[in-house]
Amino acid sequence: MSHTDESPAASGGTDTGAQQRIDELEMRVAFMEDTIDSLNSQLASLTQDFSLARRAMQMMNQRLEQMQSGDAVVKDSSEETPPPHY
């Protein structure tokens, strides 16, 4: 038989077009995984910042409510004793 019908796999070669596509897809997946990790880190940081800001705002609201209800330690200026240098 003089007819040789060898496929790339049978001859030891690989289909370079398919391999290039696989390599490109693997690079894209690796890039997307890196992007997801980066976004996860940023989201965790922003979540922590948001929680701190929320707690600070709650404390300020409580303080404001205390001041408005008269429970505050701040006295009217007429009730305050003058500083020692007067």
SULRAKA-V582469 format. One record per pair of residues at least 12 apart in sequence whose C-alpha atoms are under 8 Angstrom apart, sorted by sequence separation. I is the first residue (numbers start at 1). GAP is how many residues later the second one is. If there is no record, write none. Layout:
BEGIN
[[I;GAP] [I;GAP]]
END
This chain:
BEGIN
none
END
